[in-house]
Amino acid sequence: MGDIVVLVPHEEGMTALAAVPGITPLRYDVGSELPEAAETAQVLVPALANGDGLAMARSLPKLQLVQLLSAGAETWVGRLPDGVALSDCRGAHGGATAEWVVGALLAVYRDFPRFIRAQDEAHWDQHATEELAGKRVLILGAGDLAENTVHRLAPFDVETTLVGRRARPGVHGIDEVLDLLPRHDACVVVVPLTDETRGLVDAEFLAAMPDGALLVNAARGSVVDTDALTAELTSGRLRAALDVTEPEPLPADHPLWRAPGLLVTPHVGGSVPSTRRRAYEVVAEQLGAYVRGEQPPNLVENGY
């Protein structure tokens, strides 16, 4: 049996996969015609999670696996041809995104947005702030990103509680979340977007959070009911830090922009210089398993 041909959109990927026995990486350029040998490809590494990537996947007659460069797989689930498996890049971006979570928590509790506005006005706005130390943080999600977040919060003397789809040692089940929320100062959302998690953080969920609590969304915008969150922020009862929104990008006239107590960043949690290198390290591990006849460890399943 010959090598497995893998379509790759970046030179970093060509280098990383050339070192994996049993793989022949084949470079393609986004927006250009595929190379002639692409019809033999069994694996596609798409550059983008959009309609172009899906069309490419559907055009490859021997395709058996789509290996993503992102941890989020919602654009692909249920839309690939029969018999084509899907593997995500879980483990590549958790550290950087968890760092964003810590930064967002610190920024809100230490009132950095207000200080920056004062700096823009050359105003010495000296006042006391809250602190992250001693806070009780509920983490909605129990995967790689959640574990990275727990690790990075530990030095701040933060008490963390993990909530997943089902209860297991060290993790509460989602059926317990409404009882847990009132006992926490903040809720960090790091679940994948699935049919189960879409709209999970709804009006009832937000109402269970105590007055003054902070919602941090580093997952996908659609996990949170935007109207319900806007209402809570407008009332001044809750605060939020969002790296993702629904819709995204957030239109300039959207009322969420004007809601008090909100910090917004433009989906940059995992956007750091080493993102692509880390992604291809994970891809190499996944495809190494695949060429050995094993299932890729990150084969997508509908859970969190």
Buried (B, 14 or more C-beta within 10 A) or exposed (E): EEEBBBBBBBEBBBBBBEEBEBBBBBEBEEEEEBEEEBEBBBBBBBBBBEEEBBEBBEEBEEBBBBBBBBBBBBBBBEEBEEEBBBBBBBBBBBBBBBBBBBBBBBBBBBBBBEBEEBEEEEEEEEEEEBEBEEBBBBBBBBBBBBBBBBEBBEEBEBBBBBBBBEEEEEBBEBEEBEEBBEEBBBBBBBBBBBEBBBBBBBBEBBBBBEEEBBBBBBBBBBBBBBEBBBBBBBEEBBBBBBBBBBEBEBEEEBBBEEBEBBBBBEBEBBBBEEBBEBBBBBBBBBBBBBBEEEEBEBBBEEBB
